[in-house]
Amino acid sequence: RQKLHGYLPSRQPNFDEKLELPTLEDFGPLLEEQNKEISTTIAFVRALNVMLKNKSIKDRLVPIIADEARTFGMEGLFRQIGIYSPNGQQYTPQDREQVAYYKEDEKGQILQEGINELGAGASWLAAATSYSTNNLPMIPFYIYYSMFGFQRIGDLCWQAGDQQARGFLIGGTSGRTTLNGEGLQHEDGHSHIQSLTIPNCISYDPSYAYEVA
């Protein structure tokens, strides 16, 4: 068995490496009263930018998006960390003259999955279990239209619970506080009912920037 590289799959409950996490003070701008109203989605993007400045974990962050990056206000990350493409940029993007153009890169960090929630969920699960399967802790954030989260990949979320995945599923544009998405079809008030069926899935419903931070 050892000549065949041991038992496969092989999982461990904890990883050996120590990571230096951001302090609460690093998120100071989000903990204070905002000068103007912002959505919780924008608060999340700003929190993500704080983490991307942390040298210890910035390379472990895995932002995953199923097509709607601009809706979430995340296009600023395109040039900052790039969109992963194994072959790099193979064409001139239509928005090349803009500041936040669609930049693909072999070393890109964003996983832009297209309208493919199952593919994005699978990528999230791989990163969220990397600590156990590869002793390599990653911190994945899969952000999606809230209505198209647990409703579409609920079984995959249950599998994530079985595998003790560690990561963040962010339901944006739920239509409960600010941006209403595309009318009633995006009015999501029941995702938390579904998430609560998974015993080790910890659910939050933040309303303010400081709660996101």
C-alpha positions as CSV (number, residue, x, y, z in Angstrom):
1,R,0.0,0.0,0.0
2,Q,2.8,2.5,0.8
3,K,4.5,1.8,-2.6
4,L,1.2,3.0,-4.1
5,H,1.5,6.3,-2.1
6,G,-0.7,5.2,0.8
7,Y,-4.5,5.1,1.1
8,L,-6.4,7.3,-1.4
9,P,-8.2,9.4,-0.9
10,S,-6.3,10.5,2.2
11,R,-7.7,13.3,4.4
12,Q,-6.5,14.9,7.5
13,P,-8.6,16.9,10.0
14,N,-6.2,19.8,10.3
15,F,-3.3,21.4,8.4
16,D,0.3,21.9,9.7
17,E,0.9,25.4,8.4
18,K,0.3,28.5,10.5
19,L,-1.3,31.5,8.8
20,E,-1.2,35.1,10.0
21,L,-4.8,36.4,9.7
22,P,-5.8,40.0,9.4
23,T,-6.6,41.7,12.7
24,L,-10.0,43.3,13.4
25,E,-8.2,46.7,13.2
26,D,-7.4,46.0,9.6
27,F,-11.1,46.2,8.8
28,G,-11.4,49.5,10.6
29,P,-12.9,51.5,7.7
30,L,-15.8,49.0,7.6
31,L,-16.4,49.0,11.3
32,E,-17.0,52.7,11.5
33,E,-20.1,54.6,10.4
34,Q,-20.1,55.0,6.7
35,N,-20.2,58.5,5.2
36,K,-22.8,57.3,2.7
37,E,-25.0,54.3,2.3
38,I,-23.3,51.2,0.8
39,S,-24.6,47.7,0.0
40,T,-23.4,44.7,2.0
41,T,-22.0,43.4,-1.4
42,I,-19.7,46.5,-1.7
43,A,-18.7,46.0,2.0
44,F,-17.7,42.4,1.1
45,V,-15.6,43.6,-1.8
46,R,-13.8,46.1,0.4
47,A,-13.2,43.4,3.0
48,L,-11.8,41.2,0.3
49,N,-9.4,44.0,-0.7
50,V,-8.2,44.2,2.9
51,M,-7.4,40.5,2.9
52,L,-5.6,40.8,-0.5
53,K,-3.2,43.2,1.2
54,N,-2.3,40.7,3.9
55,K,1.0,39.0,2.8
56,S,0.3,35.8,4.7
57,I,-3.0,34.9,3.1
58,K,-3.3,37.0,-0.1
59,D,-2.1,34.0,-2.3
60,R,-4.5,31.7,-0.5
61,L,-7.6,33.7,-1.4
62,V,-9.8,32.2,-4.2
63,P,-12.5,34.6,-5.4
64,I,-15.0,32.6,-7.5
65,I,-17.7,34.2,-9.6
66,A,-20.4,32.6,-11.7
67,D,-20.5,35.4,-14.4
68,E,-21.8,38.4,-12.5
69,A,-18.6,40.1,-11.3
70,R,-19.6,43.6,-12.5
71,T,-23.0,43.4,-10.9
72,F,-21.2,42.8,-7.6
73,G,-18.8,45.7,-8.2
74,M,-15.8,43.4,-8.4
75,E,-14.4,44.5,-11.7
76,G,-11.7,46.4,-9.9
77,L,-10.1,43.1,-9.1
78,F,-9.6,42.2,-12.8
79,R,-6.4,44.2,-13.1
80,Q,-5.4,43.8,-9.5
81,I,-5.2,40.0,-9.4
82,G,-6.4,38.9,-12.8
83,I,-8.8,36.2,-14.0
84,Y,-7.2,32.8,-14.2
85,S,-6.8,31.4,-17.7
86,P,-4.3,28.5,-18.3
87,N,-3.4,30.0,-21.7
88,G,-3.4,33.7,-20.6
89,Q,-5.2,36.4,-22.6
90,Q,-5.9,35.1,-26.1
91,Y,-7.8,38.0,-27.4
92,T,-8.3,41.8,-27.0
93,P,-11.2,42.3,-24.6
94,Q,-13.9,44.7,-25.8
95,D,-13.4,46.9,-22.8
96,R,-9.6,47.1,-23.1
97,E,-9.6,50.9,-23.0
98,Q,-11.4,50.9,-19.6
99,V,-9.6,51.0,-16.3
100,A,-11.1,47.8,-15.1
101,Y,-10.9,45.8,-18.3
102,Y,-11.4,42.0,-18.5
103,K,-7.9,40.8,-17.9
104,E,-7.1,37.1,-18.2
105,D,-3.7,35.8,-16.9
106,E,-1.9,32.5,-16.4
107,K,-1.2,33.6,-12.9
108,G,-4.7,35.1,-12.4
109,Q,-6.4,34.5,-9.1
110,I,-10.1,35.0,-9.8
111,L,-12.0,32.0,-11.1
112,Q,-14.6,33.4,-13.5
113,E,-16.8,30.3,-14.3
114,G,-19.4,31.8,-16.6
115,I,-23.0,30.9,-16.0
116,N,-22.1,27.6,-14.4
117,E,-23.1,27.4,-10.8
118,L,-22.2,23.7,-10.5
119,G,-18.7,24.3,-12.0
120,A,-18.2,27.3,-9.7
121,G,-19.4,25.2,-6.7
122,A,-17.1,22.3,-7.6
123,S,-14.1,24.7,-7.8
124,W,-15.1,26.1,-4.4
125,L,-15.3,22.7,-2.9
126,A,-11.9,21.7,-4.3
127,A,-10.3,24.8,-2.7
128,A,-12.4,24.5,0.5
129,T,-11.1,20.9,1.1
130,S,-7.5,21.5,0.0
131,Y,-6.5,21.9,3.7
132,S,-7.5,18.3,4.2
133,T,-6.6,16.6,1.0
134,N,-3.3,18.4,0.3
135,N,-2.3,20.0,3.6
136,L,-2.6,23.3,1.8
137,P,-5.2,25.7,3.3
138,M,-7.0,27.9,0.8
139,I,-9.7,30.5,1.5
140,P,-12.3,30.4,-1.2
141,F,-15.1,32.9,-1.6
142,Y,-17.8,31.9,-4.0
143,I,-20.2,34.9,-4.6
144,Y,-23.3,34.4,-6.7
145,Y,-26.8,35.7,-7.1
146,S,-28.5,34.5,-3.9
147,M,-31.4,32.9,-5.6
148,F,-29.0,30.7,-7.6
149,G,-27.0,29.3,-4.7
150,F,-28.4,26.5,-2.5
151,Q,-31.4,26.3,-4.8
152,R,-29.2,25.1,-7.7
153,I,-26.3,23.3,-5.9
154,G,-27.9,22.2,-2.7
155,D,-26.7,18.6,-3.0
156,L,-23.1,19.9,-3.6
157,C,-23.4,22.0,-0.5
158,W,-24.5,18.9,1.4
159,Q,-21.4,17.1,0.1
160,A,-19.3,20.1,1.3
161,G,-20.7,19.5,4.7
162,D,-19.8,15.8,4.5
163,Q,-16.2,16.7,3.5
164,Q,-15.9,19.3,6.2
165,A,-15.2,22.1,3.7
166,R,-13.9,25.4,5.0
167,G,-14.8,28.4,2.9
168,F,-17.4,31.1,2.3
169,L,-20.6,31.0,0.2
170,I,-21.7,34.6,-0.4
171,G,-25.3,35.1,-1.6
172,G,-25.4,38.5,-3.2
173,T,-28.2,40.5,-4.8
174,S,-30.9,38.8,-2.7
175,G,-33.3,41.7,-3.1
176,R,-33.9,42.0,0.6
177,T,-32.1,45.2,1.4
178,T,-30.7,47.1,-1.6
179,L,-30.3,46.0,-5.2
180,N,-33.3,44.0,-6.3
181,G,-31.7,42.1,-9.1
182,E,-34.1,41.2,-11.9
183,G,-37.5,41.5,-10.2
184,L,-39.3,38.8,-8.3
185,Q,-37.2,36.0,-9.7
186,H,-34.3,37.3,-7.6
187,E,-36.3,37.9,-4.4
188,D,-34.5,35.4,-2.2
189,G,-35.8,35.1,1.4
190,H,-35.4,31.4,1.9
191,S,-31.8,30.4,1.3
192,H,-31.2,30.3,5.0
193,I,-33.9,27.8,5.5
194,Q,-32.1,25.5,3.1
195,S,-28.6,26.2,4.5
196,L,-29.9,25.4,8.0
197,T,-30.6,21.8,6.9
198,I,-26.8,21.3,6.7
199,P,-25.7,20.8,10.4
200,N,-22.1,22.2,10.0
201,C,-23.0,25.1,7.7
202,I,-22.9,28.3,9.7
203,S,-25.2,30.9,8.2
204,Y,-25.2,34.7,8.6
205,D,-27.6,37.3,7.3
206,P,-25.6,40.6,7.6
207,S,-27.4,43.9,7.1
208,Y,-24.5,46.4,7.8
209,A,-20.9,46.7,6.7
210,Y,-19.5,46.1,10.2
211,E,-21.4,42.8,10.3
212,V,-19.7,41.7,7.1
213,A,-16.3,42.7,8.4
